[in-house]
Amino acid sequence: MLDLAIRGGSLIDGSGAPARPADLGIRNGRVAALGTLTEEAAQSIDASGRIVCPGFIDVHTHYDAQGFWDGTLSPSPFHGVTSVFGGNCGFSIAPLAPGAGDYLMRMLARVEGMPLESLAAGVPWDWKSFGDFLAQLEGRLAVNAGFLVGHSALRRCVMGPRAVGEKASPEEIQAMVALLQTSIREGGMGFSSSVAPTHNDGDGAPVPSRHASREELVALAGALRELPGTLLEFLPGLGAFSEEQKQLMTDLSLAANRPLNWNVLAPSAAAPKLAEAQLSASDYASKRGATVVALTVPQPMSVRINLTSGFIFDALPDWAPLFRLPLEERKQRLREPAYRRHLAERAASEDAGVLRGLANWAVMRFDQVHAPALAGLKDRTVGEVAEERGQEPFDCLLDVALEDDLRTSFLTPTQGTDDATWQLRAKVWRDPRAVIGASDAGAHLDMIDTFAFTTHVLQNVRERALLGWEEAVHQLSDVPARLYGLRERGQLREGWHADIAVFDPERVGCGPTYTRFDLPAGAGRLYADAEGIEHVIVGGCEIVRHGKPTGATPGQVLRSGRDTETVEVPGSEAR
C-alpha cells in the first residue's frame, strides 16, 4: 500500500519536459510510482486542475537563527519551498567561540536586520562546534535545510576580537582552514564569505571577512577541494566587476574546484549593460577553467532603510563612522548643519557608485513612523512633506527621523516594475550563468520582501507569459538542485525524495506585504502570504495544507557528501 497518492493532477517533473496527466504515489518518503496508480493508498490528495511539481529550492537564506523558534522556517514552505540553504554571506552562527555569541548577535542584528531582542530571547547560543549546532536543529524543521560555514564566524573563533581590523597570520589561516574542514565533516555544506562594502558589524566596523587577505580567502576556498559535496558562496561587492574582482572569484572557484555562486544580480532595463557586465564574470572564469554563477533576484525589490541600523546608508562614502556612534551622539551629529551638508554631498558624489541614486531623497516614502505625532506621514513622499515644511528634502528626512528617535523607516522607490525589465529578468532566468534565488529569507526582516520569490515568479509567469510552467518549475527546482549537487531532489522521479508542491495555476501568486509581530520578544517582521499553493510535501509528509501548517517536521538537516554529490568545475580534469 502507498502512504500517499496524489491523483488527477498535471505533472511537471522539473526536468523541463512537457506537463502530462499523471498520478503520483509515495512510499517511505520516496516517489514510488508515476502514471496511473493501481495500488491503494493510506491517504489521497485530489489534484484535479492543479499542477504537481517538485518542491522549490532556495539556495540563499539566513534561517540559521530562526530554526530555533520557528521550525516551519516560514514563510518559505507556504510559498512551495521544500529545501533551503543558510549560512550565506559568511554569516553562520557556528562554530561558536566562548563569549562570541554577543558579537554574532549584534552583527546579525546590524548586517542582516534580525531584531537583537529576538536573537537574544529565541536562540540558546550554547553550542561550540558546527556539529553541536546542527544537532540542535535535528527533528525540529518542516523543510530540508543545509548550512554553510561562514567566514566571519571562523575568523572570530580563531582570532577573537582581532578578527576585526587585523590580518591573519599564516598560522591563523591554517587554523581557520582546519576548523572549516572539521565543521564540514560535522555536516557543514561548504564555505561562504563576503567583502561587500554594505556588510558592517554591530559596532559599525567591517565584518570579520572583510579584513581577510586574498591569501586567506583562497586558502579557505581550497579547503573544500577534498571534501565531497561541498559548496562555495561569495559576495564580491557592488556594481560592475573589475578584472581584480573577476580574477578573485575565478581563483576561489579554481582553489575549491567548485562552482562559485555570487550574490546578487538584479537586472534592470534602465541599466541593461550592468547585468551583462556582471554576468561577464562567468565568461572570464570559464575561459580560465573555473565556474562562476550569479544569484539573481527575480522580482522588483522594495527596500526599507533606517538610521538606526544604518544598513545600506553606511555603505555611502564617509557615512560609516556615523553608525559607529552611540545613538545619542549620532543624533547630535545629525543636527549639525555642516555635517548634514557633508553627508548629502558625499551621497551624491561619484564615489557612491551604484548607491548614488539614494541621494534623490525627495522620492523616498515614509514607510514606518513610531511617534504618534508623525502618524500622518506614513506613505507620503519626503518631497511632499519637505515642501509643506519649507525644507530641503534631506533636512526633512533627517528632522523627521530625529523626531522619531531615528526609528523611521524610509521606502526607496520600487525598481523594475516595467515590462522591459521583466523581459530582461526572464532572459537572465534562462541564462546558464545565473540561478534564481536571492530571497534572503530570515534576514532583513524590516527591510525587504524577496522571501516570497517563488510565488512572485509563478504569478508573473501566469500574468505575463514570460515562460511556460515547465520552464518556471525547472528553474525553481532542478537548476538550483544540480548547481548544488543535491542528491535525488529537484525532479519527480521514481526512487527520489518526495518533496512536492501542488498549486493552482489560475491563482498562484503572492499576497501583499505586511508586518507580522510573531518573533521572540514580540518583535515584528515583514511577511506575505502565498496564494494558490495548496499542498506542500517534504519526505512524503504533508507540511502545508491549504495554506496552513500541519505541524509535521519531517525536514532533514542536509549534510555535505551525504545529501550532496560533488559538482566540480569543467576544467578540473585537465589539472
ABEGO torsion letter per residue (X at the ends): XBABBBBGBBBBAGAGBBBBBBBBBBBGGBBABBEBBABBBABBBBABGBBBBBBBBBABBBAAAAAAABAAGOAAAAAGBABBBBGBGGBBAOBBBBGAAAAAAAAAAAAAGBBAAAAAAABAGABABAAAAAAAABGABABBBBBBBBAAAAAAAAAEAAABGBBBBAAAAAAAAAAAAAAAAAGBAEBBBBABAABBBAAGBBBAAAABBAAAAAAAAAAAAABBGBBBBBBAEBEBBBAAAAAAAAAAAAAAGBBBBBOBBBBBAABAAAAAAAAAAAAAAAAAGBBBBBBBBABBBBBBBBAAAGBGAAABBGAAAAAABBAAAAAAAAABAAAAAAAAAAAABAAAEAAAAAABAAABBBABBABAAAAAABGBBAAAAAAAAGBBAAAAAAAAAAAAGGABBBBBBBBGABAAAAAAAAAAAABAABBBEGAGBGBGAAABAAAAAAAAAAAAAAAAGABBAAAAAAAAAAAAAAAAGBBGBGBBBBGBBBBBBBBBAAABEBBBBBBBBABBGGBBBBBBBBBGBABBBBGGBBABBGGBBAGBBABBBBBBGAABBBBBBAAAAAX
